[in-house]
Amino acid sequence: MALMRVTSPHAHGPLSTARVMQTVLLACIPGVAALTWFFGYGTLVNIAWACLVGLASEAIALKLRRRPMGMYLKDYSALVTATLLAIAMPAYAPWWLILVGVSFSIIIAKHLYGGLGYNPFNPAMVGYVVLLISFPVEMTSWAAPRGVNAIEVPGLLDAVKLCFVPGSVDAVTMATPLDLLKQNKTLAVDALWQQNPQFGRWAGVGWEWASLGFLAGGLWMLYRRIYTWHAPVAMLASLTLMAALFDDGGAARSTGSPLFHLLSGGTMFGAFFIITDPVSSAVSNLGRLVFGALIGVLVFLIRSFGNYPDAVAFAVLIMNFAAPFIDYYTQPRTYGHRQGGTASRKGAP
Amino acid sequence: MLADYSILLIGAILVNNFVLVQFLGLCPFMGVSNKLETAMGMSMATTFVLTLASACSYLTFNYLLEPLGLGYLRTISFILVIAVVVQFTEMVVRKSSPLLHRVLGVYLPLITTNCAVLGVALLNINKEHNFMQSLFYGFGAAVGFSLVLVLFAAMRERLAVADVPIPFQGAAIGMITAGLMSLAFMGFAGLV
């Protein structure tokens, strides 16, 4: 009988980087499906083209850094960055916009810092903010959702044409609900709701269902233990609290109800797909609570009082910047040591 | 009254941050941000000096230069005022608190060359702030400077162990990071 000599650890975690990334991609499906139903095939075309650009940028960066290409290309991390950026961008974005954004994310925000596991800023959000500041018009022209003013959303062929030959097909763009609420100075919220067909049951037509889709995907990832609940719950709770504090029941200067903020723009997508990035967020559980809560506060402040109607990307970048500092002050107690790093007297010789 | 001052403070700390939005005081920002502890010492010293220098230069301009019609001498006289304030602070700190002097000692003379200090003094005149506004504006500028300096130092400690490509190591990746942070701070635009 041959005795096997196997050294510990005997229990292997089933999760590898590639598995985690695959799970993130799968968890995007409900939200992307909702976006595709309401806004047409634009998001899918965005994702496909962004993934191609992402893989190419990753390959170029790896080649320049003389790193093994096969291993890093197969870990899906470039695909996740590209997909998240493509989802965050407006549907039917022109091809060059995606090219600039995705290659900036992968080459500058990720590989200049040492690649996967070292990037201090979330690469997708860096790409988004660079595009938003450089090309504000393209980045804020959202297609009108299905069902508003009996609009027919473009088909697959038209979506591809719109991406690669911008302007070749007539597409209807509309202000998003967050834009409308921001520009509104005179109407009470109820009247605003009635005058603009973009508003749906709770937030915007289409947006609310996409948000619920991303919420569902996020809950599934929580169930699969891809990340802990701390950051997303803290962000959603602080955003709700801020919106409730400033909510004045629907007068013209209203900043929107808590439910509106939760289901508008990138709130859910940010909470479950962006701020949960294990590299660029805080590390400890307490640190993640602080990190998430401050993102929620910043999102509300910038949305309501700043220049940008949706603020998730800015809030995430600002807090990415603060994450190492948060980590410094929320280091968990190590076993056998008291708070502050001195050895525990109990049991010491 | 209170709202005015808080708007002035938020404006100086976040919206028009002296380092990341107005690009003043970049030398200490890049130079003293390698370690978190030194960054904290530097930011404390800068906060003290900047607030004091902002008030002193206001007094100098309004009670010395303006009555004599020597407004065009403000740049050179502010440099002198700042140097005096720095030297005075160093002497007082050395006599009164040797411990604090040991913590801040090296950084105090460096502040003389911090362009944010001169920038605040000149901006106070340009924006026609009164005495209290100058004081608050100087304090806000210093807090904003300290905030980004300390956060940047914590981040650079992490960058020091990252697998950064050789051509980008050190100051290069620091500048790129500062650029990305400046992008993030553009999100505060319009807040006040």
Chai-1 contact restraints between the chains, C-beta under 6 A:
chainA,res_idxA,chainB,res_idxB,connection_type,confidence,min_distance_angstrom,max_distance_angstrom,comment,restraint_id
A,R65,B,P165,contact,1.0,0.0,6.0,A-B,restraint_1
A,L112,B,F168,contact,1.0,0.0,6.0,A-B,restraint_2
A,Y113,B,A162,contact,1.0,0.0,6.0,A-B,restraint_3
A,G114,B,A162,contact,1.0,0.0,6.0,A-B,restraint_4
A,G114,B,D163,contact,1.0,0.0,6.0,A-B,restraint_5
A,G114,B,V164,contact,1.0,0.0,6.0,A-B,restraint_6
A,Y118,B,A162,contact,1.0,0.0,6.0,A-B,restraint_7
A,Y118,B,D163,contact,1.0,0.0,6.0,A-B,restraint_8
A,P120,B,M155,contact,1.0,0.0,6.0,A-B,restraint_9
A,F121,B,L180,contact,1.0,0.0,6.0,A-B,restraint_10
A,V129,B,L183,contact,1.0,0.0,6.0,A-B,restraint_11
A,I133,B,M186,contact,1.0,0.0,6.0,A-B,restraint_12
A,I302,B,G187,contact,1.0,0.0,6.0,A-B,restraint_13
A,F305,B,L191,contact,1.0,0.0,6.0,A-B,restraint_14
A,G306,B,G190,contact,1.0,0.0,6.0,A-B,restraint_15
A,G306,B,L191,contact,1.0,0.0,6.0,A-B,restraint_16
A,N307,B,A189,contact,1.0,0.0,6.0,A-B,restraint_17
A,N307,B,G190,contact,1.0,0.0,6.0,A-B,restraint_18
A,F314,B,G187,contact,1.0,0.0,6.0,A-B,restraint_19
A,L317,B,A184,contact,1.0,0.0,6.0,A-B,restraint_20
A,I318,B,A184,contact,1.0,0.0,6.0,A-B,restraint_21
A,F321,B,L151,contact,1.0,0.0,6.0,A-B,restraint_22
A,F321,B,M181,contact,1.0,0.0,6.0,A-B,restraint_23
A,F321,B,A184,contact,1.0,0.0,6.0,A-B,restraint_24
A,A322,B,L151,contact,1.0,0.0,6.0,A-B,restraint_25
A,P324,B,A154,contact,1.0,0.0,6.0,A-B,restraint_26
A,P324,B,M155,contact,1.0,0.0,6.0,A-B,restraint_27
A,P324,B,R158,contact,1.0,0.0,6.0,A-B,restraint_28
A,F325,B,L151,contact,1.0,0.0,6.0,A-B,restraint_29
A,F325,B,A154,contact,1.0,0.0,6.0,A-B,restraint_30
A,Y328,B,A154,contact,1.0,0.0,6.0,A-B,restraint_31
